[in-house]
């Protein structure tokens, strides 16, 4: 045994190069903690990737399926949901009578309308399904149960994810007062316009007092009232459209809300198969 292996005291020897037992335990704990954190970080990264990209791909596939389904249904039966009141024929030489509102009776999870938002792109269109549970929102925008249907007096309220699952409302903050939002049903086009003063881009400038855009807490359900901001059981003072999504991006702490109002009479798809002027630019 070399001198380096000898204890300085006679008769006592010990191996050198091995740290004390306490140091071994400390290194093991540090190594284990590091491996655990690395694993957690990897799992979190995979989860974020799934939420941001994989769910987008799955939602896009669902939207393709829903688009094919709803177009086929409308082609086979242009009065899906049953006809509404019959409009009187206009006298010769007069403008065509406005399209009567459709009577829509839709089961939860079923597609019934297509949402067009020109501000978000000429090709922006999303099929709307009935219901706002995660199952429905994973497919696209969902219609809040017991809120108005397209064209009806009251509040047509739709929810959509902002990030992930197709991100249908990712850029909802780009909307401006006066922007058209077009809802297409089996036989009718409905044009809503974002509330506010279009000239000065003031979302609070609408005579109704209803702001065109606001940020609220998730518990503020008055945005879904028949008159947005009014009592839940209050009267409807018009035909409104409300879009809700998470705010800010990548967070569910608050809600971004857009309010719009029906602009003019509904337009029949029979007379305008490609859409109303507000959609065509």
C-alpha positions as CSV (number, residue, x, y, z in Angstrom):
1,X,0.0,0.0,0.0
2,X,1.4,3.4,-1.0
3,X,2.0,6.2,1.4
4,X,-1.1,8.0,-0.1
5,X,-3.2,5.1,1.1
6,X,-1.9,5.3,4.7
7,X,-3.6,7.2,7.5
8,X,-1.1,9.5,9.2
9,X,-1.6,7.6,12.5
10,X,0.2,4.3,13.0
11,X,-2.0,1.2,12.6
12,X,-4.8,3.1,10.9
13,X,-5.4,2.9,7.2
14,X,-8.3,4.0,4.9
15,X,-8.9,4.1,1.2
16,X,-8.6,7.6,-0.3
17,X,-10.6,9.0,-3.3
18,X,-14.0,8.0,-1.9
19,X,-16.0,11.0,-0.5
20,X,-17.7,10.6,2.8
21,X,-21.0,8.8,2.9
22,X,-23.0,12.0,3.4
23,X,-21.6,13.5,0.3
24,X,-22.7,10.4,-1.7
25,X,-26.2,10.8,-0.5
26,X,-26.2,14.5,-1.4
27,X,-24.9,13.8,-4.9
28,X,-27.6,11.1,-5.3
29,X,-30.3,13.5,-4.3
30,X,-29.1,16.3,-6.6
31,X,-28.8,13.8,-9.5
32,X,-32.3,12.4,-8.8
33,X,-33.8,15.9,-8.6
34,X,-32.1,17.0,-11.8
35,X,-33.4,13.9,-13.6
36,X,-36.9,14.5,-12.3
37,X,-36.9,18.1,-13.3
38,X,-35.6,17.2,-16.8
39,X,-38.4,14.6,-17.1
40,X,-41.1,17.1,-16.0
41,X,-39.7,19.7,-18.4
42,X,-39.8,17.2,-21.3
43,X,-43.4,16.2,-20.4
44,X,-44.4,19.8,-20.2
45,X,-42.8,20.6,-23.6
46,X,-44.6,17.6,-25.1
47,X,-47.9,18.8,-23.6
48,X,-47.4,22.3,-25.0
49,X,-46.6,20.9,-28.4
50,X,-49.7,18.8,-28.2
51,X,-51.9,21.7,-27.2
52,X,-50.5,24.1,-29.8
53,X,-50.0,22.0,-32.8
54,X,-51.5,18.5,-32.5
55,X,-54.9,19.8,-31.4
56,X,-54.9,22.3,-34.2
57,X,-54.4,19.5,-36.7
58,X,-57.1,17.4,-35.1
59,X,-59.5,20.4,-35.1
60,X,-58.7,21.2,-38.8
61,X,-59.6,17.6,-39.6
62,X,-62.9,18.0,-37.7
63,X,-63.7,21.2,-39.4
64,X,-63.1,19.5,-42.8
65,X,-65.5,16.8,-41.8
66,X,-68.1,19.2,-40.5
67,X,-67.9,21.4,-43.6
68,X,-68.5,18.4,-45.8
69,X,-71.3,17.2,-43.6
70,X,-73.1,20.6,-43.4
71,X,-72.7,21.3,-47.1
72,X,-74.1,17.9,-48.0
73,X,-77.0,18.3,-45.6
74,X,-77.8,21.7,-47.1
75,X,-77.6,20.5,-50.6
76,X,-80.0,17.6,-49.9
77,X,-82.4,19.7,-47.8
78,X,-82.0,23.5,-48.0
79,X,-84.7,23.8,-45.3
80,X,-82.7,22.1,-42.5
81,X,-84.5,22.6,-39.2
82,X,-87.9,23.3,-40.8
83,X,-89.2,26.3,-42.7
84,X,-90.0,29.6,-41.0
85,X,-93.0,31.9,-41.7
86,X,-93.7,32.3,-45.3
87,X,-92.9,35.8,-46.6
88,X,-95.5,37.5,-48.9
89,X,-94.5,37.7,-52.5
90,X,-93.5,41.3,-53.5
91,X,-95.5,43.2,-56.0
92,X,-94.1,43.3,-59.6
93,X,-91.2,45.7,-59.9
94,X,-90.5,45.8,-56.1
95,X,-87.4,44.6,-54.4
96,X,-87.4,41.0,-53.3
97,X,-89.0,40.3,-49.9
98,X,-86.5,39.7,-47.1
99,X,-85.8,36.1,-46.3
100,X,-87.9,34.8,-43.4
101,X,-86.0,33.6,-40.4
102,X,-85.4,29.9,-40.2
103,X,-86.6,27.8,-37.4
104,X,-83.6,25.9,-36.2
105,X,-83.9,22.9,-33.9
106,X,-80.4,21.5,-33.4
107,X,-79.1,18.7,-31.2
108,X,-76.1,19.2,-29.1
109,X,-72.9,18.6,-31.1
110,X,-74.6,19.1,-34.4
111,X,-73.3,21.7,-37.0
112,X,-75.9,24.3,-38.0
113,X,-74.2,27.4,-39.3
114,X,-71.0,28.8,-40.8
115,X,-69.2,31.8,-39.3
116,X,-67.5,34.2,-41.7
117,X,-65.3,37.1,-40.4
118,X,-63.8,39.1,-43.4
119,X,-61.4,41.0,-41.1
120,X,-59.6,37.7,-40.3
121,X,-59.2,36.8,-44.0
122,X,-61.3,36.4,-47.1
123,X,-61.2,32.6,-46.6
124,X,-62.0,32.7,-42.9
125,X,-65.0,30.4,-42.2
126,X,-65.7,28.1,-39.3
127,X,-68.5,25.6,-38.9
128,X,-70.5,26.3,-35.7
129,X,-71.8,23.4,-33.6
130,X,-74.4,23.4,-30.9
131,X,-72.9,23.4,-27.3
132,X,-69.8,24.8,-25.6
133,X,-68.5,21.8,-23.8
134,X,-64.9,20.8,-24.5
135,X,-66.1,18.1,-26.8
136,X,-67.8,20.7,-29.0
137,X,-65.1,23.4,-28.7
138,X,-62.5,20.9,-29.9
139,X,-64.2,20.9,-33.2
140,X,-64.7,24.7,-33.7
141,X,-66.8,27.5,-32.4
142,X,-69.7,26.4,-30.2
143,X,-73.2,28.0,-29.6
144,X,-74.1,28.7,-26.0
145,X,-77.2,26.7,-25.2
146,X,-80.4,28.7,-24.7
147,X,-79.1,31.8,-26.4
148,X,-80.7,33.2,-29.6
149,X,-80.3,31.5,-33.0
150,X,-79.1,33.4,-36.1
151,X,-81.4,36.3,-36.9
152,X,-83.5,36.0,-33.8
153,X,-84.2,38.8,-31.3
154,X,-81.8,38.3,-28.4
155,X,-78.2,37.3,-28.2
156,X,-76.6,34.7,-30.5
157,X,-73.6,33.8,-28.3
158,X,-70.6,31.8,-29.6
159,X,-67.5,30.6,-27.8
160,X,-64.2,29.5,-29.3
161,X,-60.6,28.6,-28.3
162,X,-58.0,31.3,-28.8
163,X,-55.0,29.0,-28.8
164,X,-55.0,25.4,-29.6
165,X,-57.9,23.2,-30.9
166,X,-57.9,25.1,-34.2
167,X,-57.6,28.5,-32.6
168,X,-60.7,29.8,-34.3
169,X,-60.7,33.1,-32.3
170,X,-56.9,33.6,-32.1
171,X,-57.1,37.1,-33.7
172,X,-60.5,38.2,-32.4
173,X,-58.7,41.3,-31.0
174,X,-58.2,42.5,-34.6
175,X,-61.9,43.3,-35.0
176,X,-62.9,47.0,-35.2
177,X,-66.2,48.8,-34.8
178,X,-68.4,48.4,-37.9
179,X,-66.7,45.2,-39.0
180,X,-69.1,42.7,-40.5
181,X,-69.5,39.2,-39.1
182,X,-71.6,37.0,-41.3
183,X,-73.5,34.0,-40.2
184,X,-74.5,31.5,-42.9
185,X,-77.3,29.0,-42.3
186,X,-79.0,26.5,-44.6
187,X,-81.1,29.2,-46.5
188,X,-80.0,32.6,-45.2
189,X,-77.1,35.0,-44.7
190,X,-77.2,37.2,-41.6
191,X,-74.8,40.2,-41.3
192,X,-73.9,41.5,-37.9
193,X,-71.6,44.5,-37.3
194,X,-69.3,45.1,-34.4
195,X,-70.7,47.8,-32.1
196,X,-69.0,51.1,-31.6
197,X,-68.3,54.2,-33.5
198,X,-66.5,53.2,-36.8
199,X,-65.2,56.6,-37.6
200,X,-63.0,57.0,-34.5
201,X,-62.6,53.3,-33.7
202,X,-64.4,53.8,-30.3
203,X,-65.8,50.5,-29.1
204,X,-67.8,52.4,-26.5
205,X,-69.4,54.8,-28.9
206,X,-72.5,52.9,-29.8
207,X,-75.8,54.7,-29.0
208,X,-77.1,51.5,-27.3
209,X,-74.4,51.9,-24.6
210,X,-73.2,48.3,-25.3
211,X,-69.5,48.2,-25.9
212,X,-68.3,46.4,-29.1
213,X,-65.3,44.9,-27.2
214,X,-64.5,44.3,-23.5
215,X,-62.5,42.2,-21.2
216,X,-64.3,40.5,-18.4
217,X,-63.8,37.8,-15.8
218,X,-65.0,34.3,-16.7
219,X,-67.8,34.6,-14.1
220,X,-69.4,37.6,-15.8
221,X,-72.2,35.8,-17.6
222,X,-74.2,39.0,-18.3
223,X,-72.4,39.2,-21.6
224,X,-74.6,36.3,-22.7
225,X,-77.9,38.0,-21.6
226,X,-80.6,38.7,-24.3
227,X,-79.4,42.3,-24.2
228,X,-75.6,42.0,-23.6
229,X,-74.7,43.4,-20.2
230,X,-78.3,43.3,-19.0
231,X,-80.0,40.8,-16.6
232,X,-80.1,37.2,-17.6
233,X,-83.9,37.1,-17.8
234,X,-84.3,40.6,-19.2
235,X,-85.9,41.5,-22.5
236,X,-84.1,41.6,-25.8
237,X,-83.7,45.0,-27.2
238,X,-82.4,43.8,-30.6
239,X,-80.7,41.0,-32.4
240,X,-77.2,40.7,-31.1
241,X,-74.1,38.5,-31.7
242,X,-71.5,37.8,-29.0
243,X,-68.2,36.1,-29.5
244,X,-66.2,35.0,-26.4
245,X,-62.7,33.6,-26.1
246,X,-59.8,33.4,-23.6
247,X,-57.7,36.5,-22.7
248,X,-54.8,37.1,-22.9
249,X,-53.4,34.6,-25.3
250,X,-52.1,31.4,-23.7
251,X,-54.2,32.2,-20.6
252,X,-57.7,31.6,-19.3
253,X,-57.6,34.2,-16.6
254,X,-60.1,36.6,-18.4
255,X,-62.4,36.6,-21.4
256,X,-62.2,38.8,-24.6
257,X,-65.8,39.6,-25.7
258,X,-67.0,41.0,-29.0
259,X,-70.6,42.3,-29.3
260,X,-72.2,43.0,-32.7
261,X,-75.8,43.7,-33.8
262,X,-77.8,42.5,-36.8
263,X,-77.4,44.9,-39.7
264,X,-80.3,45.1,-42.1
265,X,-82.6,42.3,-43.3
266,X,-81.4,38.7,-43.7
267,X,-80.4,37.8,-47.3
268,X,-81.7,34.6,-48.9
269,X,-79.1,32.2,-50.2
270,X,-81.4,31.5,-53.1
271,X,-80.9,35.1,-54.3
272,X,-77.3,35.5,-53.2
273,X,-75.6,32.0,-53.3
274,X,-72.1,33.5,-52.9
275,X,-73.0,35.7,-50.0
276,X,-74.1,39.3,-49.2
277,X,-72.1,42.4,-50.2
278,X,-70.6,42.6,-46.7
279,X,-68.9,39.2,-47.3
280,X,-67.8,39.8,-50.8
281,X,-66.2,43.2,-50.1
